[in-house]
Each structure stands twice: as C-alpha cells, then as structure tokens.
Amino acid sequence: MKYNGVDNVPTVNTIKSLNAMLHSMCGIETVEYMGKMGHRYFVNSLADLIAQEAANPRISAHLEYLPCDGGGQVGNAAEANKWLREVDPSLATPMIRLRAAQDFYVFEPALLTDRTVCMPIRWFRRGSTRYAHACDEDVEHRRLSTWTRTDATKPNPRRVQASGAEVLAFPIWLYCDDTSGNLSKKWNKHNSFLFTPVGLPRSLGHEEFNVHFLATSNTAPVTEMLDGIVDQVKYVV
C-alpha cells in the first residue's frame, strides 16, 4: 500500500491487536475437546452464538420465547402442540415480566387481581396477550398430598439463579450432516453439527444467516462430537 502512495498504513501488529480486541468484544469462543475415543475436535460456544442472536435487533424482533396458541392453526413451531402442551414446563420459559418489573415464575403461588391464588404451570401467548396454564386453589377436605416439584419453602430455583435477570428459553433445531461436498461419502467425509433457532418463523429459519455452525470433523465420529455439544448445552442451562 505504501508503494501506491497510501499514507498512515497500520502495522501488522496493530491489525493483530485490533482483531484481538474485536474478537474479545463480539467474537465466538471455540472450545477444544478431547473425545472419549481419542479424537481432538472443536466446538463453537453455544452460549456466545445464542447471545449474539438475542442481541441482533434484526433477529430478536422475530424470536418467540413463549409457545403460541393459534386456535388450532399451526404455521410455525411456536404454535405446535409439542411446545404448547407437551414440553416439560421446567424446560420452557419459566417466567414472565410485567411492566411494574414484577417477575412471575412457574411453580410459585401467584395472587390474582381478584385476590384468588393460583399456581402457574406453563406460560403461553394468545395473540399479543400472555396467559398461563395454572392450578387453582380448590381445596378438598381430605389429607393433603406432598408437594415434590420444588422446595415449597423457597422460590423457584430459576429465580435465585437469575438474580433479577429475565429468564427465557431458547430451543434449537440441532442436526448433523456430511458437508464435504463430495459425491462419494466414502472419502474425506466431514460430519458437521449446525442449528437454527426454533422460535423463528419458518421463512427466517431457512435463511442461511440463521443457520449456525457448531462443530465439524473428518475423524471424530458423530456421537463423540455430540458429547462436547451436550457439555455446551448443560453450560447454557
């Protein structure tokens, strides 16, 4: 560039320092694993990828964190029965936040405006309004059964873990495929793990920029790499 008359050209060390700073601010960490079968492989940080998705205004505006009751019409995964009724409530979004900065969690007694008490079990959305599947306060004159879902003397563990932060579930479609591009899968096979957010509309879920790369290897078997990805999921949860 100097030979072309360009002034103030940064040095190689300056470029490296700038790249290191940018990577520390908004980069994706890559974690090294040594598999149980002796193969070394690398997995991109699932937590970093989710954080970038949630921080991207072009994506976060379309993400659903609650299942939706579409009245029987299913156009996206958030409207499917699996998320709305079948998923374990402890794996779904455990709380909603109201404008008054009040957080309501599942498996905690909630006082309604008419002074009745209920126990929210699962949150969902119908149109723009949020609702809860809940147990009411009907009391029968018989011996009470033991409550074992949570410690009744303490709040929801997610509330304690969050320390005031908002807790949202981020389900993903995880899949693995051979991405070597070869017509014959006998040679130079590369198994790659990728994912897309379940909460996106189908039209966006198929876009290339919403398909995120996690890991690839031409030596480590799929099950061996999956062990490292499970570690990533446990870390996020």
Secondary structure in CASP SS format (residue, H / E / C, confidence):
PFRMAT SS
TARGET T0000
AUTHOR 0000-0000-0000
METHOD secondary structure of the structure
MODEL  1
M C 1.00
K H 1.00
Y H 1.00
N H 1.00
G C 1.00
V C 1.00
D C 1.00
N C 1.00
V C 1.00
P C 1.00
T C 1.00
V H 1.00
N H 1.00
T H 1.00
I H 1.00
K H 1.00
S H 1.00
L H 1.00
N H 1.00
A H 1.00
M H 1.00
L H 1.00
H H 1.00
S H 1.00
M H 1.00
C H 1.00
G C 1.00
I C 1.00
E C 1.00
T E 1.00
V E 1.00
E E 1.00
Y E 1.00
M E 1.00
G C 1.00
K C 1.00
M C 1.00
G C 1.00
H C 1.00
R E 1.00
Y E 1.00
F E 1.00
V E 1.00
N E 1.00
S C 1.00
L H 1.00
A H 1.00
D H 1.00
L H 1.00
I H 1.00
A H 1.00
Q H 1.00
E H 1.00
A H 1.00
A H 1.00
N C 1.00
P H 1.00
R H 1.00
I H 1.00
S H 1.00
A C 1.00
H C 1.00
L C 1.00
E C 1.00
Y C 1.00
L C 1.00
P C 1.00
C E 1.00
D C 1.00
G C 1.00
G C 1.00
G C 1.00
Q C 1.00
V C 1.00
G C 1.00
N C 1.00
A H 1.00
A H 1.00
E H 1.00
A C 1.00
N H 1.00
K H 1.00
W H 1.00
L H 1.00
R H 1.00
E H 1.00
V C 1.00
D C 1.00
P H 1.00
S H 1.00
L H 1.00
A C 1.00
T C 1.00
P C 1.00
M E 1.00
I E 1.00
R E 1.00
L C 1.00
R C 1.00
A C 1.00
A C 1.00
Q C 1.00
D E 1.00
F E 1.00
Y E 1.00
V C 1.00
F C 1.00
E C 1.00
P C 1.00
A E 1.00
L E 1.00
L C 1.00
T C 1.00
D C 1.00
R C 1.00
T C 1.00
V E 1.00
C E 1.00
M E 1.00
P E 1.00
I E 1.00
R E 1.00
W E 1.00
F E 1.00
R E 1.00
R E 1.00
G C 1.00
S C 1.00
T E 1.00
R E 1.00
Y E 1.00
A E 1.00
H E 1.00
A E 1.00
C E 1.00
D C 1.00
E C 1.00
D C 1.00
V C 1.00
E C 1.00
H C 1.00
R C 1.00
R C 1.00
L C 1.00
S C 1.00
T C 1.00
W C 1.00
T C 1.00
R C 1.00
T C 1.00
D C 1.00
A C 1.00
T C 1.00
K C 1.00
P C 1.00
N C 1.00
P H 1.00
R H 1.00
R H 1.00
V H 1.00
Q H 1.00
A H 1.00
S C 1.00
G C 1.00
A C 1.00
E C 1.00
V C 1.00
L C 1.00
A C 1.00
F C 1.00
P C 1.00
I E 1.00
W E 1.00
L E 1.00
Y E 1.00
C E 1.00
D E 1.00
D E 1.00
T C 1.00
S C 1.00
G C 1.00
N C 1.00
L C 1.00
S C 1.00
K C 1.00
K C 1.00
W C 1.00
N C 1.00
K C 1.00
H C 1.00
N E 1.00
S E 1.00
F E 1.00
L E 1.00
F E 1.00
T E 1.00
P E 1.00
V C 1.00
G C 1.00
L C 1.00
P C 1.00
R H 1.00
S H 1.00
L H 1.00
G H 1.00
H C 1.00
E C 1.00
E H 1.00
F H 1.00
N H 1.00
V C 1.00
H E 1.00
F E 1.00
L E 1.00
A E 1.00
T E 1.00
S E 1.00
N C 1.00
T C 1.00
A C 1.00
P C 1.00
V H 1.00
T H 1.00
E H 1.00
M H 1.00
L H 1.00
D H 1.00
G H 1.00
I H 1.00
V H 1.00
D H 1.00
Q H 1.00
V H 1.00
K H 1.00
Y H 1.00
V H 1.00
V C 1.00
END
